Amino acid sequence: MKDRTATIFGNAIDAKTIKQAIKSKAKFIKKYGDDTAADYKFGVEEIPTLDFMGARKLVFSDKAEPLTDNPLVVGNIRMGFGHYRISIAMASCARALGYTPYWLDLAGFDATGSKMIRSQNDLYSMGSRISQKSKLFNKLVWEPLNSEGFRQLTYNAKDQKNAELLVPILKSLPQDVPYIATHVWPSQAAVHAGMTHVVNAIPDNWPMALHLSEGAVHTVQTPFAYLGYKMLNGFAKTPLKGIPEKDLKMVGRYVDHELLVNLEEDNAKRIARAESGQPMRFLLTVGGAGAGFDQFLAMVKHLIPYVNAGKAAIFINFGDHEDVYDKMQSALGNVPVRKFFNDYDGLKTFAGTLREGRAEGITAICDTDIFKAVYATNLLMPESDVLITKPSELAYYPVPKLFMKHIGGHEIYGAVSSQEAGDGTFECATAKKANAMIDRLIEDSELFCHICRRIDTLKAQGYYDGAYECVRLAAEGYKDR
């Protein structure tokens, strides 16, 4: 296994950082055990929610089951819903291009590396929750960590050493199977395991060393991210050698095939609803950590009079966090709500009625199955007019977007990118600003229709084709490297 801690893209790492990286790996081995010699084998399970794209889940098994049918592996972890959402987009476009997607969640196994990931994710989730309760912690710790701490090259050196713990999980995979990682740890793991067709799909618009995985092709969604990674801008106090062109590609936004195939028709229906005075359909997504709950609640309260007046309808995806729904209802005084809780078939039927029908009232969605919880947003996106979200992974999707306040400084630049492209608003960092934007979108049909037409223009330019390009790079592009 090549040491990828001492140098990163030709930039030497100092001895102190290397020592800290080695110590970090040793700490996890001491806590979770050393499974270097383990002989993990993969079996395959179906993913019923994603059966339409033929996605199959890799699970530990006593007997190895070979990958068949033109395979492409999507390596991911559950960290909130964002990385799962991007993974679904990759699987969708893989299927559309003739490949069979295999789902590999590295956090989902009883292995040392998986336990390491889960412990790191728990710390991140805790920090996110604290940041929403303590302005001082958010200002002094959380914002600097997410914008500058993760940006430093030394941070990547430590991650590279820890990623060596993930190699045993991947040893049974064919080294030349096309592989797309939607988080840096699955990418680093694959490279350390000797895999040769690895695409590292970077999710954010703010360049950070956290996302580096030397040995993989790094894909980015924007020119801003491309320049930052090309130069490794701000990753150290002195200028650095950047990422070579063969290892860095700007591909466009990571979006599902199903959301693109009828996009022009979706926008035509949005414009027709706006021009005929139908209720504007707002789709809200809620984080399980409670991030942004106060602003979210303020927007729902602001929208309720519009709902009662027949000027708006609300769809709220609570993911797999029914407790957040209970918290909202308690704060609102139990307003009337149409519920689809662990009723995915009912939700699909409801979404189908929205295609030609009229939307009214408030609809709440929640599901304990993570695939259903994530994909519920995808089901409703084509039938919605405005997506209200923090500027994270959903900032890059082809639907008019209203941006809430970011959670973590790196998310700021997702809103900036969307605003500049013209398919979303600027970041509305306060409830007052967000509610004013809601008023404007409902009252100013010219503004709303302009955003819809802008999305059509961007699609025609290939702006949303990033997931297709990642599949092509993983499966076909290596002949040129």
Sine and cosine of phi, psi and omega as CSV:
sin_phi,cos_phi,sin_psi,cos_psi,sin_omega,cos_omega
0.00,0.00,0.82,-0.57,-0.01,-1.00
-0.94,0.33,0.69,-0.73,0.07,-1.00
-0.97,0.25,0.89,-0.45,-0.02,-1.00
-0.94,-0.35,0.32,0.95,0.01,-1.00
-0.99,-0.12,-0.61,0.79,-0.13,-0.99
-0.95,0.32,-0.55,0.84,0.06,-1.00
-0.68,-0.74,0.59,-0.81,0.02,-1.00
-0.74,-0.68,0.92,-0.40,-0.08,-1.00
0.78,0.63,0.70,0.71,0.07,-1.00
0.98,0.18,0.09,1.00,0.01,-1.00
-0.98,-0.22,0.86,-0.50,-0.06,-1.00
-0.95,0.31,0.64,-0.77,0.04,-1.00
-0.98,-0.18,0.66,-0.75,-0.07,-1.00
-0.93,0.37,0.40,-0.92,-0.10,-1.00
-0.88,0.47,-0.59,0.81,-0.01,-1.00
-0.89,0.45,-0.69,0.72,0.01,-1.00
-0.91,0.41,-0.65,0.76,0.03,-1.00
-0.87,0.49,-0.68,0.74,0.02,-1.00
-0.88,0.47,-0.67,0.75,0.02,-1.00
-0.91,0.42,-0.61,0.80,0.02,-1.00
-0.90,0.43,-0.71,0.71,0.02,-1.00
-0.89,0.46,-0.65,0.76,0.02,-1.00
-0.90,0.43,-0.62,0.78,0.01,-1.00
-0.89,0.45,-0.72,0.70,0.03,-1.00
-0.88,0.48,-0.69,0.73,-0.01,-1.00
-0.89,0.46,-0.58,0.82,0.01,-1.00
-0.89,0.46,-0.69,0.73,0.00,-1.00
-0.93,0.36,-0.59,0.81,0.06,-1.00
-0.90,0.44,-0.68,0.74,0.02,-1.00
-0.89,0.45,-0.61,0.79,-0.07,-1.00
-0.98,0.19,-0.63,0.78,-0.14,-0.99
-0.90,-0.44,-0.06,1.00,0.02,-1.00
0.99,-0.10,0.29,-0.96,0.00,-1.00
-0.95,-0.31,0.95,-0.31,-0.01,-1.00
-0.96,-0.29,0.46,0.89,-0.03,-1.00
-0.81,0.59,-0.61,0.79,-0.06,-1.00
-1.00,0.01,0.06,1.00,-0.04,-1.00
-0.91,0.42,0.54,-0.84,0.00,-1.00
-0.92,-0.39,0.97,0.24,-0.01,-1.00
-0.98,0.21,0.68,-0.73,0.04,-1.00
-0.83,-0.55,0.47,-0.88,-0.03,-1.00
-0.96,-0.28,0.74,-0.67,0.29,-0.96
-0.96,-0.27,-0.05,-1.00,-0.08,-1.00
-0.76,-0.65,0.70,-0.71,0.13,-0.99
-0.84,-0.54,0.49,-0.87,0.08,-1.00
-0.97,0.25,0.43,-0.90,0.14,-0.99
-0.90,-0.43,1.00,-0.05,-0.13,-0.99
-0.81,0.59,-0.61,0.79,-0.03,-1.00
-0.89,0.46,-0.52,0.85,-0.05,-1.00
-0.95,-0.31,0.44,0.90,-0.05,-1.00
-0.90,0.43,-0.46,0.89,-0.02,-1.00
-0.93,0.38,-0.33,0.95,0.07,-1.00
-0.95,-0.32,0.16,0.99,0.08,-1.00
0.92,0.40,0.39,0.92,-0.04,-1.00
-0.95,0.31,0.66,-0.75,-0.01,-1.00
-0.80,-0.61,0.62,-0.79,-0.06,-1.00
-0.99,-0.16,0.75,-0.66,0.06,-1.00
-1.00,0.08,0.79,-0.61,-0.01,-1.00
-0.74,-0.67,0.41,-0.91,0.06,-1.00
-0.91,0.41,0.62,-0.78,-0.05,-1.00
-0.52,-0.85,0.41,-0.91,0.06,-1.00
-0.94,0.35,-0.44,0.90,-0.03,-1.00
-0.82,-0.58,0.75,-0.66,-0.02,-1.00
-0.95,0.32,0.70,-0.71,0.07,-1.00
-0.93,-0.36,0.85,-0.52,-0.09,-1.00
-0.92,0.39,0.50,-0.87,0.11,-0.99
-0.98,0.21,0.71,-0.70,-0.06,-1.00
-0.76,-0.65,0.06,-1.00,0.16,-0.99
0.87,0.50,0.81,0.59,0.11,-0.99
0.84,0.54,0.91,0.42,-0.19,-0.98
-0.97,0.23,0.47,-0.88,0.20,-0.98
-0.60,-0.80,0.82,-0.57,-0.05,-1.00
-1.00,-0.08,0.74,-0.68,0.10,-1.00
-0.95,-0.30,0.96,-0.28,0.00,-1.00
-1.00,0.02,0.77,-0.64,-0.08,-1.00
-0.47,-0.88,0.04,-1.00,0.20,-0.98
-0.64,-0.77,0.40,-0.91,0.16,-0.99
-1.00,0.08,0.91,-0.40,0.14,-0.99
-0.70,-0.72,1.00,-0.06,-0.25,-0.97
0.91,0.41,-0.51,-0.86,0.03,-1.00
-0.97,-0.25,-0.24,0.97,-0.20,-0.98
-0.87,0.50,-0.74,0.67,-0.07,-1.00
-0.96,0.29,-0.51,0.86,0.13,-0.99
-0.91,0.41,-0.66,0.75,-0.02,-1.00
-0.88,0.47,-0.71,0.70,0.03,-1.00
-0.90,0.43,-0.61,0.79,0.02,-1.00
-0.88,0.47,-0.64,0.77,0.04,-1.00
-0.89,0.45,-0.62,0.78,0.05,-1.00
-0.88,0.47,-0.66,0.75,0.02,-1.00
-0.91,0.43,-0.69,0.72,0.01,-1.00
-0.89,0.45,-0.65,0.76,0.00,-1.00
-0.88,0.48,-0.73,0.68,-0.04,-1.00
-0.96,0.28,-0.49,0.87,0.10,-0.99
-0.88,0.48,-0.73,0.69,0.02,-1.00
-0.88,0.47,-0.67,0.74,-0.02,-1.00
-0.89,0.46,-0.46,0.89,-0.01,-1.00
-0.99,-0.12,0.13,0.99,0.14,-0.99
0.99,-0.14,0.27,0.96,0.00,-1.00
-0.94,-0.33,0.41,-0.91,0.09,-1.00
-0.99,-0.14,0.90,-0.44,-0.05,-1.00
-0.99,0.14,0.74,-0.67,0.10,-1.00
-0.93,-0.36,0.79,-0.61,-0.12,-0.99
-1.00,-0.06,0.85,-0.53,-0.02,-1.00
-0.80,-0.59,0.98,-0.19,0.04,-1.00
-1.00,-0.09,0.97,-0.24,-0.09,-1.00
-0.93,0.37,-0.28,0.96,0.03,-1.00
-1.00,0.08,-0.08,1.00,-0.18,-0.98
-0.99,-0.16,0.29,0.96,-0.07,-1.00
-0.90,-0.44,0.28,-0.96,0.12,-0.99
-1.00,-0.04,0.96,0.29,-0.05,-1.00
-0.64,-0.77,0.38,-0.93,-0.04,-1.00
-0.83,0.55,-0.75,0.66,-0.03,-1.00
-0.89,0.46,-0.61,0.79,0.02,-1.00
-0.90,0.43,-0.67,0.74,0.02,-1.00
-0.91,0.42,-0.60,0.80,0.07,-1.00
-0.88,0.48,-0.71,0.71,0.02,-1.00
-0.88,0.48,-0.72,0.69,-0.05,-1.00
-0.89,0.46,-0.62,0.78,0.01,-1.00
-0.92,0.40,-0.63,0.77,0.04,-1.00
-0.92,0.40,-0.65,0.76,0.00,-1.00
-0.92,0.40,-0.61,0.79,0.04,-1.00
-0.88,0.48,-0.65,0.76,0.03,-1.00
-0.90,0.43,-0.67,0.74,-0.01,-1.00
-0.91,0.42,-0.69,0.73,0.00,-1.00
-0.89,0.45,-0.65,0.76,0.03,-1.00
-0.89,0.45,-0.69,0.72,0.04,-1.00
-0.87,0.49,-0.64,0.77,0.01,-1.00
-0.89,0.46,-0.68,0.74,0.01,-1.00
-0.91,0.42,-0.69,0.72,-0.01,-1.00
-0.89,0.45,-0.62,0.79,-0.04,-1.00
-0.88,0.47,-0.46,0.89,0.01,-1.00
-0.99,0.15,-0.29,0.96,-0.03,-1.00
-0.98,-0.21,-0.40,0.92,-0.07,-1.00
-0.82,-0.57,0.94,-0.34,0.04,-1.00
-0.90,0.44,-0.57,0.82,-0.01,-1.00
-0.92,0.40,-0.71,0.71,0.05,-1.00
-0.89,0.46,-0.66,0.75,-0.01,-1.00
-0.89,0.45,-0.68,0.74,-0.06,-1.00
-0.96,0.29,-0.67,0.74,-0.13,-0.99
-1.00,-0.01,-0.42,0.91,-0.10,-1.00
-0.86,-0.50,-0.86,0.52,-0.22,-0.98
-0.94,0.34,-0.77,0.64,0.02,-1.00
-0.88,0.48,-0.75,0.67,0.03,-1.00
-0.88,0.48,-0.62,0.78,0.00,-1.00
-0.90,0.44,-0.72,0.70,-0.08,-1.00
-0.97,0.25,-0.36,0.93,-0.01,-1.00
-0.97,-0.23,-0.59,0.81,-0.07,-1.00
-0.88,-0.48,-0.61,0.79,-0.02,-1.00
-0.88,0.48,-0.75,0.66,0.02,-1.00
-0.95,0.32,-0.19,0.98,-0.05,-1.00
-0.98,0.17,-0.35,0.94,-0.15,-0.99
-0.98,0.22,0.64,-0.77,-0.03,-1.00
-0.88,0.48,-0.52,0.85,0.01,-1.00
-0.90,0.45,-0.52,0.86,0.05,-1.00
-0.89,0.45,-0.67,0.74,0.00,-1.00
-0.90,0.44,-0.59,0.81,0.00,-1.00
-0.87,0.50,-0.65,0.76,0.01,-1.00
-0.93,0.36,-0.66,0.75,0.03,-1.00
-0.88,0.47,-0.63,0.78,-0.01,-1.00
-0.87,0.49,-0.65,0.76,0.01,-1.00
-0.93,0.37,-0.69,0.72,0.02,-1.00
-0.89,0.46,-0.55,0.84,-0.03,-1.00
-0.91,0.42,-0.35,0.94,0.07,-1.00
-0.86,0.51,-0.43,0.90,0.01,-1.00
-0.93,0.36,-0.27,0.96,-0.03,-1.00
-1.00,0.02,-0.21,0.98,-0.09,-1.00
-0.85,0.53,-0.68,0.73,-0.02,-1.00
-0.83,0.56,-0.51,0.86,-0.02,-1.00
-0.91,0.42,-0.56,0.83,-0.16,-0.99
-0.99,-0.12,-0.06,1.00,-0.16,-0.99
-0.86,0.51,-0.47,0.88,-0.06,-1.00
-1.00,0.06,-0.11,0.99,0.03,-1.00
-0.97,0.22,0.58,-0.81,0.12,-0.99
-0.86,0.51,0.72,-0.70,-0.11,-0.99
-0.94,0.35,-0.35,0.94,-0.03,-1.00
-0.98,-0.22,0.19,0.98,0.02,-1.00
-0.94,0.35,0.69,-0.72,0.07,-1.00
-0.85,0.53,0.71,-0.71,-0.18,-0.98
-0.59,-0.80,0.84,-0.55,0.08,-1.00
-0.90,-0.44,0.82,-0.58,0.05,-1.00
-0.97,-0.23,0.74,-0.67,0.01,-1.00
-0.96,-0.28,0.22,0.98,0.21,-0.98
-0.53,-0.85,0.48,-0.88,-0.12,-0.99
-0.91,0.41,-0.53,0.85,-0.04,-1.00
-0.90,0.44,-0.71,0.70,0.10,-1.00
-0.88,0.48,-0.51,0.86,0.06,-1.00
-0.94,0.35,-0.77,0.64,0.03,-1.00
-0.85,0.52,-0.66,0.75,0.00,-1.00
-0.86,0.51,-0.71,0.71,-0.03,-1.00
-0.91,0.41,-0.66,0.75,0.02,-1.00
-0.90,0.43,-0.72,0.70,0.04,-1.00
-0.87,0.49,-0.52,0.86,-0.01,-1.00
-0.99,0.16,0.00,1.00,0.06,-1.00
1.00,0.03,0.20,0.98,0.01,-1.00
-0.95,0.32,0.57,-0.82,-0.22,-0.97
-0.94,-0.34,-0.22,0.98,-0.06,-1.00
-0.86,-0.52,0.87,0.50,-0.13,-0.99
-0.97,-0.24,0.81,-0.58,0.14,-0.99
-0.94,-0.33,0.80,-0.60,0.02,-1.00
-0.98,-0.21,0.99,-0.13,-0.08,-1.00
-0.99,0.12,0.98,-0.21,-0.07,-1.00
-0.97,0.23,0.79,-0.61,-0.16,-0.99
-1.00,0.07,-0.43,0.90,-0.18,-0.98
-0.96,-0.27,0.22,-0.98,0.01,-1.00
-0.99,-0.11,-0.14,0.99,0.00,-1.00
-0.99,-0.17,0.93,-0.36,-0.07,-1.00
-0.90,0.44,0.79,-0.62,0.02,-1.00
-0.64,-0.77,0.58,-0.81,0.04,-1.00
-0.89,0.45,-0.40,0.92,0.08,-1.00
-0.73,0.68,-0.57,0.82,-0.13,-0.99
-1.00,-0.03,0.08,1.00,-0.05,-1.00
-0.98,0.18,0.66,-0.75,0.04,-1.00
-0.56,-0.83,0.97,0.25,-0.06,-1.00
-0.84,0.55,0.73,-0.68,-0.09,-1.00
0.94,-0.35,-0.26,0.96,0.07,-1.00
-0.95,-0.31,0.29,-0.96,0.21,-0.98
-0.99,0.11,0.84,-0.55,0.01,-1.00
-1.00,-0.02,0.82,-0.57,0.06,-1.00
-0.94,-0.35,0.62,-0.79,0.03,-1.00
-0.77,-0.64,0.32,-0.95,-0.12,-0.99
-0.99,-0.15,-0.22,0.98,-0.16,-0.99
-0.64,-0.77,0.38,-0.92,0.12,-0.99
-0.88,0.47,-0.59,0.81,0.02,-1.00
-0.86,0.51,-0.73,0.68,0.02,-1.00
-0.92,0.40,-0.63,0.78,-0.01,-1.00
-0.85,0.53,-0.76,0.65,-0.04,-1.00
-0.90,0.44,-0.66,0.76,0.00,-1.00
-0.88,0.47,-0.68,0.74,0.01,-1.00
-0.97,0.22,-0.54,0.84,0.02,-1.00
-0.86,0.51,-0.60,0.80,-0.03,-1.00
-0.98,-0.22,-0.11,0.99,-0.18,-0.98
0.75,0.66,0.76,0.65,-0.11,-0.99
-0.92,0.40,0.84,-0.54,0.04,-1.00
0.98,0.19,0.15,0.99,-0.04,-1.00
-0.99,0.15,-0.16,0.99,0.06,-1.00
-0.39,-0.92,0.17,-0.99,-0.04,-1.00
-0.95,0.31,-0.39,0.92,0.02,-1.00
-0.90,-0.43,0.39,-0.92,0.01,-1.00
-0.85,0.53,0.56,-0.83,-0.05,-1.00
-0.86,-0.52,0.34,-0.94,0.22,-0.98
-0.94,0.34,0.69,-0.72,-0.08,-1.00
-1.00,-0.06,-0.21,-0.98,-0.01,-1.00
-1.00,0.08,0.79,-0.62,0.03,-1.00
-0.87,0.48,0.47,-0.88,-0.06,-1.00
-0.84,0.54,-0.59,0.81,-0.03,-1.00
-0.92,0.40,-0.30,0.95,-0.03,-1.00
-0.95,-0.30,0.13,0.99,-0.05,-1.00
-0.62,-0.79,0.85,-0.53,-0.02,-1.00
-0.73,-0.68,0.74,-0.67,0.16,-0.99
-1.00,0.00,0.88,-0.47,-0.17,-0.98
-0.90,-0.43,-0.28,0.96,-0.10,-0.99
0.98,-0.22,-0.05,-1.00,-0.10,-0.99
-0.96,0.28,0.57,-0.82,0.04,-1.00
-1.00,0.06,0.97,-0.24,-0.09,-1.00
-0.70,-0.71,0.59,-0.81,0.00,-1.00
-0.91,0.42,0.55,-0.83,0.08,-1.00
-0.84,0.54,-0.67,0.74,-0.07,-1.00
-0.90,0.44,-0.46,0.89,0.01,-1.00
-0.99,0.11,-0.22,0.97,-0.04,-1.00
-0.98,-0.20,-0.49,0.87,-0.20,-0.98
-0.91,0.42,-0.53,0.85,0.01,-1.00
-0.88,-0.48,0.45,0.89,-0.15,-0.99
-0.89,0.46,-0.66,0.75,-0.01,-1.00
-0.89,0.46,-0.63,0.77,0.05,-1.00
-0.91,0.41,-0.65,0.76,0.03,-1.00
-0.85,0.52,-0.70,0.72,-0.02,-1.00
-0.94,0.34,-0.58,0.82,0.06,-1.00
-0.88,0.47,-0.64,0.77,0.03,-1.00
-0.93,0.36,-0.61,0.79,0.06,-1.00
-0.87,0.49,-0.73,0.69,-0.01,-1.00
-0.90,0.43,-0.66,0.75,0.00,-1.00
-0.90,0.44,-0.64,0.77,0.03,-1.00
-0.91,0.42,-0.67,0.74,-0.01,-1.00
-0.90,0.43,-0.68,0.74,-0.06,-1.00
-0.96,0.28,-0.38,0.93,0.01,-1.00
-0.99,-0.11,0.00,1.00,0.07,-1.00
0.98,0.20,0.35,0.94,0.07,-1.00
-0.94,0.35,0.34,-0.94,0.05,-1.00
-0.84,0.54,0.73,-0.68,0.06,-1.00
-0.97,0.26,0.76,-0.65,-0.11,-0.99
-1.00,-0.08,0.91,-0.42,0.00,-1.00
-0.97,-0.26,0.81,-0.58,0.06,-1.00
-0.95,-0.30,0.86,-0.51,-0.02,-1.00
-0.91,-0.41,0.66,-0.75,0.07,-1.00
-0.91,-0.42,0.68,-0.73,-0.13,-0.99
-0.89,-0.46,0.76,-0.65,0.04,-1.00
-0.98,0.18,0.64,-0.77,-0.01,-1.00
-0.93,0.37,-0.41,0.91,0.01,-1.00
-0.97,0.24,-0.06,1.00,-0.01,-1.00
0.99,0.13,0.19,0.98,-0.05,-1.00
-0.90,0.44,0.81,-0.58,0.05,-1.00
0.96,0.27,0.30,0.95,-0.11,-0.99
-0.88,0.48,-0.66,0.75,-0.06,-1.00
-0.88,0.48,-0.69,0.73,0.03,-1.00
-0.93,0.37,-0.64,0.77,0.05,-1.00
-0.85,0.53,-0.74,0.68,0.00,-1.00
-0.89,0.46,-0.66,0.75,0.00,-1.00
-0.88,0.47,-0.60,0.80,0.02,-1.00
-0.93,0.36,-0.66,0.75,0.03,-1.00
-0.88,0.47,-0.70,0.71,0.04,-1.00
-0.86,0.52,-0.65,0.76,-0.02,-1.00
-0.93,0.37,-0.54,0.84,-0.05,-1.00
-0.98,0.18,-0.40,0.91,-0.10,-0.99
-0.84,0.54,-0.69,0.72,0.07,-1.00
-0.87,0.50,-0.58,0.81,0.07,-1.00
-0.91,0.41,-0.63,0.78,0.05,-1.00
-0.89,0.46,-0.73,0.69,-0.01,-1.00
-0.90,0.44,-0.47,0.88,0.00,-1.00
-1.00,0.02,0.01,1.00,0.00,-1.00
0.97,0.25,0.35,0.94,0.00,-1.00
-0.98,-0.22,-0.18,0.98,-0.02,-1.00
-0.50,-0.86,0.42,-0.91,0.17,-0.98
-0.73,-0.68,0.53,-0.85,-0.09,-1.00
-0.83,-0.55,0.76,-0.65,0.20,-0.98
-0.92,-0.40,0.79,-0.62,0.00,-1.00
-0.83,-0.56,0.88,-0.47,0.09,-1.00
-1.00,-0.10,0.93,-0.36,0.03,-1.00
-1.00,0.03,0.15,0.99,0.01,-1.00
0.90,0.44,-0.77,-0.64,0.06,-1.00
-0.93,-0.37,0.54,0.84,-0.09,-1.00
-0.85,-0.53,0.98,0.18,0.00,-1.00
-0.90,0.44,-0.44,0.90,0.01,-1.00
-0.88,0.47,-0.54,0.84,0.03,-1.00
-0.94,0.35,-0.60,0.80,0.10,-1.00
-0.88,0.48,-0.72,0.70,0.01,-1.00
-0.87,0.50,-0.64,0.77,0.01,-1.00
-0.90,0.44,-0.66,0.75,0.01,-1.00
-0.91,0.41,-0.72,0.70,-0.03,-1.00
-0.90,0.44,-0.60,0.80,0.05,-1.00
-0.88,0.47,-0.66,0.75,-0.02,-1.00
-0.96,0.29,-0.49,0.87,-0.06,-1.00
-1.00,-0.03,-0.17,0.99,-0.04,-1.00
0.99,0.16,0.54,0.84,0.07,-1.00
0.85,0.53,0.89,0.45,0.07,-1.00
-0.94,0.35,0.45,-0.89,0.03,-1.00
-0.89,0.46,0.75,-0.66,-0.07,-1.00
-0.64,-0.77,0.68,-0.73,0.21,-0.98
-1.00,0.09,0.83,-0.56,-0.13,-0.99
-0.92,-0.39,0.68,-0.73,0.21,-0.98
-0.82,-0.57,1.00,0.07,-0.02,-1.00
-0.95,-0.30,0.90,-0.43,-0.09,-1.00
0.80,0.61,0.65,0.76,0.02,-1.00
-0.72,-0.70,0.92,0.40,-0.09,-1.00
-0.92,0.39,-0.62,0.78,0.03,-1.00
-0.90,0.44,-0.65,0.76,0.05,-1.00
-0.90,0.44,-0.62,0.78,0.02,-1.00
-0.91,0.42,-0.66,0.75,0.02,-1.00
-0.88,0.47,-0.66,0.75,0.04,-1.00
-0.90,0.44,-0.68,0.73,0.02,-1.00
-0.87,0.48,-0.71,0.70,0.01,-1.00
-0.87,0.49,-0.59,0.80,0.04,-1.00
-0.90,0.43,-0.58,0.81,0.01,-1.00
-0.94,0.35,-0.40,0.92,-0.04,-1.00
-0.96,0.29,-0.33,0.95,-0.09,-1.00
-0.85,0.53,-0.71,0.70,-0.02,-1.00
-0.91,-0.42,-0.16,0.99,-0.10,-0.99
-1.00,-0.10,-0.15,-0.99,-0.05,-1.00
-0.96,-0.28,0.67,-0.74,0.03,-1.00
-0.99,-0.14,0.68,-0.74,0.02,-1.00
-0.58,-0.81,0.36,-0.93,0.13,-0.99
0.95,0.30,-0.33,-0.94,-0.02,-1.00
-0.89,-0.46,0.77,-0.63,0.02,-1.00
-0.88,-0.48,0.78,-0.63,0.02,-1.00
-0.91,-0.41,0.67,-0.74,-0.03,-1.00
-0.81,-0.58,0.69,-0.73,0.06,-1.00
-0.42,-0.91,0.63,-0.78,0.00,-1.00
-0.48,-0.88,0.70,-0.71,0.00,-1.00
-0.97,0.25,-0.28,0.96,0.08,-1.00
-0.99,0.12,0.87,-0.49,-0.12,-0.99
-0.89,0.46,-0.60,0.80,0.00,-1.00
-0.90,0.43,-0.67,0.74,0.04,-1.00
-0.93,0.38,-0.64,0.77,-0.01,-1.00
-0.88,0.47,-0.68,0.74,0.00,-1.00
-0.95,0.32,-0.72,0.69,-0.15,-0.99
-0.97,0.25,-0.25,0.97,0.08,-1.00
-0.83,0.55,-0.62,0.79,0.05,-1.00
-0.90,0.44,-0.66,0.76,0.03,-1.00
-0.89,0.45,-0.63,0.77,0.01,-1.00
-0.88,0.48,-0.61,0.79,-0.10,-0.99
-1.00,-0.01,-0.32,0.95,-0.06,-1.00
-0.85,0.53,-0.73,0.68,-0.02,-1.00
-0.90,0.44,-0.42,0.91,-0.05,-1.00
-0.99,-0.12,0.05,1.00,-0.02,-1.00
-0.98,-0.21,0.35,-0.94,0.03,-1.00
-0.99,-0.15,-0.67,0.74,-0.05,-1.00
-0.71,-0.70,0.77,-0.64,0.10,-0.99
-0.99,-0.14,0.84,-0.54,0.07,-1.00
-0.98,-0.20,0.87,-0.50,-0.11,-0.99
-0.41,-0.91,0.38,-0.93,0.23,-0.97
-0.95,0.31,0.39,-0.92,-0.13,-0.99
-0.99,0.14,0.88,0.48,0.05,-1.00
-0.97,-0.23,-0.72,-0.70,-0.11,-0.99
-0.89,0.45,-0.49,0.87,-0.02,-1.00
-0.96,0.29,-0.15,0.99,0.04,-1.00
-0.89,0.45,-0.31,0.95,-0.13,-0.99
-0.97,-0.23,0.12,0.99,-0.08,-1.00
-1.00,-0.01,0.49,-0.87,-0.14,-0.99
-1.00,0.09,0.93,0.38,0.06,-1.00
-0.54,-0.84,0.59,-0.81,0.06,-1.00
-0.83,0.56,0.74,-0.67,-0.15,-0.99
-0.81,-0.58,0.66,-0.75,0.18,-0.98
-0.93,-0.36,0.85,-0.53,-0.11,-0.99
-0.99,-0.10,0.82,-0.57,0.18,-0.98
-0.97,0.24,-0.03,-1.00,0.06,-1.00
-0.90,0.43,0.64,-0.77,0.02,-1.00
-0.92,0.38,0.36,-0.93,0.14,-0.99
-0.86,-0.51,0.98,-0.19,-0.13,-0.99
0.99,-0.11,0.76,-0.65,-0.13,-0.99
-0.85,0.52,-0.45,0.89,-0.03,-1.00
-0.91,0.42,-0.40,0.92,-0.06,-1.00
-0.97,0.25,-0.31,0.95,-0.05,-1.00
-0.79,0.62,-0.64,0.77,-0.16,-0.99
-0.98,0.17,-0.19,0.98,0.18,-0.98
-0.93,0.37,-0.68,0.74,0.05,-1.00
-0.92,0.39,-0.65,0.76,0.02,-1.00
-0.86,0.50,-0.70,0.71,-0.01,-1.00
-0.89,0.46,-0.70,0.72,-0.01,-1.00
-0.92,0.40,-0.66,0.75,0.02,-1.00
-0.88,0.48,-0.69,0.73,0.00,-1.00
-0.93,0.38,-0.58,0.82,0.04,-1.00
-0.95,0.31,-0.49,0.87,0.03,-1.00
0.99,-0.13,0.19,0.98,-0.01,-1.00
-0.96,-0.27,0.20,0.98,0.04,-1.00
-0.35,-0.94,0.14,-0.99,-0.01,-1.00
-1.00,0.08,0.09,-1.00,0.22,-0.98
-0.96,0.30,0.22,-0.98,0.01,-1.00
-0.94,0.35,0.83,-0.56,0.04,-1.00
-0.99,-0.15,1.00,-0.06,-0.22,-0.97
-0.98,0.20,-0.17,0.98,0.02,-1.00
-0.79,-0.61,0.34,-0.94,0.04,-1.00
-0.87,0.49,-0.61,0.79,0.00,-1.00
-0.87,0.49,-0.71,0.70,-0.01,-1.00
-0.93,0.37,-0.65,0.76,0.00,-1.00
-0.91,0.42,-0.67,0.74,0.00,-1.00
-0.92,0.39,-0.59,0.81,0.08,-1.00
-0.90,0.43,-0.60,0.80,0.03,-1.00
-0.94,0.35,-0.62,0.79,0.08,-1.00
-0.85,0.52,-0.73,0.68,0.03,-1.00
-0.84,0.55,-0.72,0.69,-0.07,-1.00
-0.90,0.43,-0.68,0.74,-0.02,-1.00
-0.90,0.43,-0.63,0.78,0.01,-1.00
-0.94,0.34,-0.66,0.75,-0.13,-0.99
-1.00,0.06,-0.42,0.91,-0.10,-0.99
-0.93,-0.36,1.00,0.07,-0.04,-1.00
-0.91,0.41,-0.45,0.89,0.02,-1.00
-0.89,0.46,-0.68,0.74,0.03,-1.00
-0.89,0.45,-0.75,0.67,-0.03,-1.00
-0.88,0.47,-0.72,0.70,-0.02,-1.00
-0.91,0.41,-0.55,0.83,0.07,-1.00
-0.87,0.50,-0.69,0.73,0.01,-1.00
-0.89,0.45,-0.68,0.74,0.01,-1.00
-0.87,0.50,-0.71,0.70,-0.01,-1.00
-0.92,0.38,-0.54,0.84,0.05,-1.00
-0.90,0.44,-0.62,0.78,0.05,-1.00
-0.89,0.46,-0.65,0.76,0.06,-1.00
-0.87,0.50,-0.69,0.73,0.01,-1.00
-0.89,0.47,-0.70,0.72,-0.01,-1.00
-0.90,0.44,-0.65,0.76,0.02,-1.00
-0.88,0.48,-0.68,0.73,0.00,-1.00
-0.88,0.48,-0.44,0.90,0.01,-1.00
-1.00,0.07,0.00,1.00,-0.04,-1.00
0.98,0.18,0.29,0.96,-0.09,-1.00
-0.88,0.47,-0.51,0.86,-0.06,-1.00
-0.97,-0.24,0.33,0.94,-0.11,-0.99
-1.00,-0.08,0.29,0.96,-0.12,-0.99
-0.87,0.49,-0.63,0.78,-0.03,-1.00
-0.93,0.37,-0.64,0.77,0.10,-1.00
-0.84,0.54,-0.70,0.71,-0.05,-1.00
-0.91,0.41,-0.59,0.81,0.06,-1.00
-0.89,0.46,-0.67,0.74,0.03,-1.00
-0.88,0.47,-0.70,0.72,0.00,-1.00
-0.90,0.44,-0.64,0.77,0.02,-1.00
-0.89,0.45,-0.70,0.71,-0.03,-1.00
-0.93,0.37,-0.64,0.77,-0.14,-0.99
-1.00,-0.08,-0.47,0.88,-0.15,-0.99
-0.80,-0.61,-0.48,0.88,-0.23,-0.97
-0.96,0.26,-0.20,0.98,-0.13,-0.99
-0.96,0.28,-0.24,0.97,0.06,-1.00
-0.91,0.41,-0.32,0.95,-0.03,-1.00
-0.99,-0.11,0.00,1.00,-0.10,-1.00
-0.99,-0.13,0.00,0.00,0.00,0.00
